[in-house]
């Protein structure tokens, strides 16, 4: 309810909830007072539904135990709404909140596992990557917080980097990886269509970019596009080898974040790209990020991984 800026919604939810609960109670009471119709010969009347040439549905009342079970449910609901939050902005008599319970559980977890994380934080990342237990913990952290984007095998997907190769936009050294996880990254490729020129110019530059990695490209279009590539050299360098300081990709390898076809490269040049890697410093804390960094670094340096984990 803290997200609502108007007090109306708190009142609206409170009234709607109370009316619903008492409405159910009234409906239950009204139905329990109805007398069952009985014919003169003592037989209960039917609802008029008949199956299998003679199987009739009698108009019997609901069992008393079933009715009382509903009454107990209503009383339980009212007691719950009195003790716990559920009526608009009312916090409940006990003052319980899911956020408070979450913070309490985090506190208990930190008390139990904090010393272990603190111990690993003192170990160099490259050394930590060879520790089987640290590797197992790092893997669990990765599967919980990173696999949604990079995949459970860390090989990424379109728009999400493969972490098992050695192609790094911001550098693959342990400190660079740790900084990326702690602070996040915002990889922005600005739209370059206007700077490159016409649609034909964009196509020529795309062929030149492909030629840098010895990929299939039209040599004539690539030769023409080389001159126009000057608009891209400020980030990618005149030789196209990229710049980790600004996260500009190396265009001379065959690693493509969005695909290496002419159409895809033209789309990138024309409209740009904007990728965001969220920061985990506040959410995980430096000790856990240190372990996670060791695991991620080990993915692209798998000769150092524990033998049992290969």
C-alpha positions as CSV (number, residue, x, y, z in Angstrom):
1,X,0.0,0.0,0.0
2,X,3.0,2.3,0.4
3,X,3.1,2.6,-3.4
4,X,-0.3,4.4,-3.5
5,X,-0.1,8.2,-3.2
6,X,-3.8,8.6,-2.5
7,X,-5.5,7.6,0.7
8,X,-8.6,6.7,-1.3
9,X,-7.2,3.3,-2.3
10,X,-6.6,2.3,1.3
11,X,-10.2,3.1,2.2
12,X,-11.5,1.4,-1.0
13,X,-9.7,-1.9,-0.3
14,X,-10.7,-1.8,3.4
15,X,-14.4,-1.3,2.6
16,X,-14.4,-3.8,-0.2
17,X,-12.7,-6.5,2.0
18,X,-15.1,-6.0,5.0
19,X,-18.2,-5.9,2.8
20,X,-17.1,-9.1,1.0
21,X,-16.5,-11.0,4.3
22,X,-19.7,-10.0,5.9
23,X,-21.5,-10.5,2.6
24,X,-20.4,-14.1,2.6
25,X,-21.5,-14.5,6.2
26,X,-25.0,-13.1,5.3
27,X,-25.3,-15.3,2.3
28,X,-24.4,-18.4,4.4
29,X,-26.9,-17.4,7.1
30,X,-29.7,-16.7,4.7
31,X,-29.3,-20.1,3.0
32,X,-29.2,-21.9,6.4
33,X,-32.6,-20.5,7.4
34,X,-34.4,-21.9,4.3
35,X,-36.6,-24.8,5.2
36,X,-36.5,-27.9,3.0
37,X,-39.7,-28.5,1.1
38,X,-41.3,-31.9,2.0
39,X,-44.2,-33.4,0.2
40,X,-47.4,-34.7,1.9
41,X,-46.1,-38.3,1.8
42,X,-42.9,-37.3,3.6
43,X,-40.6,-37.3,0.6
44,X,-38.1,-34.4,0.0
45,X,-38.8,-32.5,-3.1
46,X,-36.3,-32.7,-6.0
47,X,-34.5,-29.9,-7.8
48,X,-36.0,-31.2,-11.1
49,X,-32.7,-32.7,-12.3
50,X,-33.0,-36.4,-13.4
51,X,-30.2,-38.7,-14.7
52,X,-30.1,-42.3,-15.9
53,X,-33.9,-42.6,-16.2
54,X,-34.8,-42.2,-12.5
55,X,-31.8,-40.9,-10.6
56,X,-33.1,-37.7,-9.0
57,X,-31.3,-34.8,-7.2
58,X,-33.0,-34.2,-3.9
59,X,-33.3,-30.7,-2.6
60,X,-31.7,-31.5,0.8
61,X,-30.0,-28.7,2.9
62,X,-26.3,-28.5,3.2
63,X,-24.8,-30.5,6.1
64,X,-24.6,-28.6,9.4
65,X,-20.9,-29.4,9.8
66,X,-20.2,-27.9,6.4
67,X,-22.1,-24.7,7.3
68,X,-20.1,-24.4,10.6
69,X,-16.9,-24.9,8.7
70,X,-17.7,-21.9,6.6
71,X,-18.6,-19.8,9.7
72,X,-15.2,-20.8,11.3
73,X,-13.5,-19.7,8.1
74,X,-15.1,-16.3,8.2
75,X,-14.2,-15.9,11.9
76,X,-10.6,-16.9,11.1
77,X,-10.5,-14.4,8.2
78,X,-11.7,-11.5,10.5
79,X,-9.1,-12.5,13.1
80,X,-6.4,-12.6,10.5
81,X,-7.3,-9.1,9.2
82,X,-7.2,-7.8,12.8
83,X,-3.7,-9.3,13.5
84,X,-2.0,-8.9,10.1
85,X,-2.0,-6.3,7.3
86,X,-4.8,-6.8,4.8
87,X,-7.1,-3.8,5.2
88,X,-5.6,-1.0,3.2
89,X,-2.9,0.8,5.1
90,X,-3.8,-0.9,8.4
91,X,-0.5,-2.6,9.5
92,X,-2.2,-5.2,11.8
93,X,-2.1,-5.5,15.6
94,X,1.1,-7.7,15.4
95,X,2.9,-5.3,13.2
96,X,4.1,-8.1,10.9
97,X,5.4,-7.2,7.4
98,X,6.9,-9.4,4.7
99,X,9.8,-7.0,4.3
100,X,10.6,-7.4,8.0
101,X,10.4,-11.2,7.8
102,X,12.7,-11.1,4.8
103,X,15.2,-8.9,6.6
104,X,15.1,-11.1,9.6
105,X,15.8,-14.2,7.5
106,X,18.7,-12.3,5.8
107,X,20.1,-11.5,9.2
108,X,20.0,-15.1,10.3
109,X,21.6,-16.2,7.1
110,X,24.4,-13.6,7.5
111,X,25.0,-14.8,11.0
112,X,25.3,-18.4,9.8
113,X,27.1,-18.0,6.5
114,X,28.7,-14.6,6.9
115,X,32.0,-15.9,8.4
116,X,32.3,-18.4,5.4
117,X,31.9,-15.6,2.8
118,X,34.2,-13.3,4.8
119,X,36.9,-16.0,4.8
120,X,36.7,-16.4,1.0
121,X,36.7,-12.7,0.5
122,X,40.3,-12.6,1.7
123,X,41.4,-15.1,-1.0
124,X,42.7,-13.9,-4.4
125,X,40.0,-14.5,-7.1
126,X,42.3,-16.7,-9.3
127,X,43.2,-18.8,-6.3
128,X,39.6,-18.9,-5.2
129,X,38.6,-20.3,-8.6
130,X,40.5,-23.5,-7.9
131,X,38.8,-24.2,-4.6
132,X,36.1,-26.9,-5.1
133,X,33.8,-25.6,-2.3
134,X,34.1,-22.0,-3.4
135,X,33.4,-23.1,-7.0
136,X,30.2,-24.9,-5.9
137,X,29.0,-21.9,-3.9
138,X,29.7,-19.6,-6.8
139,X,27.8,-21.9,-9.1
140,X,24.8,-21.7,-6.9
141,X,25.0,-18.0,-6.8
142,X,25.3,-17.8,-10.6
143,X,22.3,-20.2,-11.1
144,X,20.2,-18.1,-8.8
145,X,21.1,-14.5,-9.9
146,X,22.7,-14.7,-13.3
147,X,21.3,-17.7,-15.3
148,X,18.1,-15.8,-16.2
149,X,20.1,-13.7,-18.7
150,X,23.3,-15.7,-19.3
151,X,21.8,-19.1,-19.3
152,X,22.4,-22.0,-16.9
153,X,25.5,-23.0,-19.0
154,X,26.7,-19.3,-19.0
155,X,26.8,-19.4,-22.8
156,X,24.4,-16.4,-23.1
157,X,21.9,-15.7,-25.8
158,X,21.1,-13.0,-28.3
159,X,21.9,-9.7,-26.5
160,X,23.5,-11.5,-23.5
161,X,27.2,-12.2,-23.5
162,X,28.7,-15.7,-23.5
163,X,30.8,-15.9,-20.3
164,X,32.6,-19.1,-21.2
165,X,34.8,-17.6,-24.0
166,X,37.5,-15.0,-23.5
167,X,35.8,-12.2,-25.3
168,X,35.2,-9.4,-22.8
169,X,33.7,-6.0,-23.5
170,X,35.2,-4.4,-20.4
171,X,38.1,-6.8,-19.8
172,X,38.3,-10.3,-18.5
173,X,40.7,-9.8,-15.6
174,X,39.3,-10.7,-12.1
175,X,39.0,-7.1,-11.0
176,X,37.2,-6.1,-14.1
177,X,34.7,-8.9,-13.8
178,X,34.2,-8.0,-10.1
179,X,33.6,-4.4,-11.0
180,X,31.1,-5.4,-13.6
181,X,29.1,-7.5,-11.1
182,X,29.3,-4.9,-8.3
183,X,28.5,-1.8,-10.3
184,X,26.8,-3.1,-13.4
185,X,27.4,-1.9,-16.9
186,X,25.4,0.2,-19.5
187,X,26.6,-0.8,-23.0
188,X,25.3,1.9,-25.3
189,X,26.0,1.8,-29.1
190,X,24.5,5.0,-30.4
191,X,22.5,5.1,-33.7
192,X,25.1,5.7,-36.4
193,X,22.9,5.6,-39.5
194,X,23.0,9.4,-40.0
195,X,26.7,9.6,-39.4
196,X,27.5,6.8,-41.8
197,X,25.3,8.1,-44.6
198,X,22.7,6.5,-46.9
199,X,21.3,3.0,-46.6
200,X,23.8,1.9,-49.2
201,X,26.6,3.3,-47.1
202,X,25.3,1.4,-44.1
203,X,25.3,-1.8,-46.1
204,X,28.9,-1.2,-47.3
205,X,30.1,-0.6,-43.7
206,X,28.4,-3.8,-42.6
207,X,30.3,-5.7,-45.3
208,X,33.5,-4.0,-44.2
209,X,32.8,-5.0,-40.5
210,X,32.3,-8.6,-41.6
211,X,35.6,-8.5,-43.6
212,X,37.5,-7.5,-40.4
213,X,36.9,-11.0,-39.0
214,X,37.4,-12.8,-42.3
215,X,33.7,-13.5,-42.4
216,X,31.8,-13.9,-45.8
217,X,31.5,-10.4,-47.2
218,X,31.4,-8.7,-50.6
219,X,34.9,-7.4,-51.2
220,X,33.9,-4.5,-53.4
221,X,31.3,-3.3,-50.9
222,X,33.8,-3.8,-48.0
223,X,36.4,-1.7,-49.8
224,X,33.9,1.1,-50.3
225,X,32.7,0.8,-46.7
226,X,36.2,1.1,-45.2
227,X,36.2,4.9,-45.7
228,X,32.8,5.3,-44.0
229,X,33.9,3.1,-41.1
230,X,35.8,6.2,-39.9
231,X,32.6,7.2,-38.1
232,X,32.9,4.1,-36.0
233,X,36.6,4.3,-35.3
234,X,36.3,6.6,-32.3
235,X,35.0,3.7,-30.2
236,X,36.1,0.5,-32.1
237,X,39.5,1.8,-33.2
238,X,40.8,2.3,-36.7
239,X,41.7,-1.4,-36.7
240,X,38.3,-2.5,-35.3
241,X,39.8,-4.2,-32.3
242,X,37.5,-2.4,-29.9
243,X,38.2,-0.6,-26.6
244,X,37.5,-2.2,-23.2
245,X,37.6,1.2,-21.5
246,X,34.3,2.1,-23.1
247,X,33.0,-1.4,-23.7
248,X,33.3,-1.2,-27.5
249,X,33.5,-4.8,-29.0
250,X,36.3,-6.2,-30.9
251,X,35.0,-6.5,-34.5
252,X,38.0,-8.6,-35.7
253,X,36.9,-11.8,-34.0
254,X,33.7,-13.8,-34.9
255,X,31.9,-13.1,-31.6
256,X,28.6,-11.4,-32.1
257,X,26.2,-10.4,-29.4
258,X,23.3,-9.9,-31.7
259,X,24.3,-12.0,-34.7
260,X,26.8,-11.7,-37.6
261,X,24.6,-11.4,-40.6
262,X,24.7,-8.3,-42.9
263,X,21.1,-7.5,-42.0
264,X,21.8,-7.7,-38.2
265,X,24.9,-5.5,-38.5
266,X,23.0,-3.0,-40.5
267,X,20.3,-2.9,-37.9
268,X,22.9,-2.3,-35.2
269,X,24.6,0.5,-37.2
270,X,21.2,2.1,-38.1
271,X,19.5,2.0,-34.7
272,X,22.2,1.4,-32.2
273,X,22.0,-1.0,-29.2
274,X,21.5,-0.4,-25.5
275,X,22.3,-3.2,-23.0
276,X,22.1,-2.9,-19.2
277,X,23.9,-5.2,-16.8
278,X,22.3,-4.5,-13.3
279,X,24.5,-3.8,-10.3
280,X,24.6,-6.4,-7.5
281,X,26.7,-4.5,-4.9
282,X,23.7,-3.6,-2.7
283,X,21.7,-6.7,-3.3
284,X,24.5,-9.4,-2.8
285,X,27.2,-7.5,-1.0
286,X,30.9,-7.6,-1.9
287,X,31.7,-10.9,-0.2
288,X,29.2,-12.9,-2.3
289,X,30.2,-10.9,-5.4
290,X,33.8,-11.9,-4.8
291,X,32.9,-15.6,-4.9
292,X,30.7,-15.1,-7.9
293,X,33.5,-13.3,-9.7
294,X,35.8,-16.2,-9.1
295,X,33.3,-18.6,-10.6
296,X,32.7,-16.4,-13.6
297,X,36.4,-15.9,-14.2
298,X,36.9,-19.6,-14.0
299,X,34.3,-20.2,-16.7
300,X,36.6,-18.7,-19.3
301,X,39.8,-20.1,-17.7
302,X,38.5,-23.6,-17.3
303,X,42.0,-25.1,-17.0
304,X,42.1,-23.7,-13.5
305,X,38.8,-25.2,-12.4
306,X,38.7,-28.0,-9.8
307,X,39.0,-31.4,-11.6
308,X,35.7,-32.6,-10.1
309,X,33.9,-29.7,-11.7
310,X,35.2,-30.0,-15.3
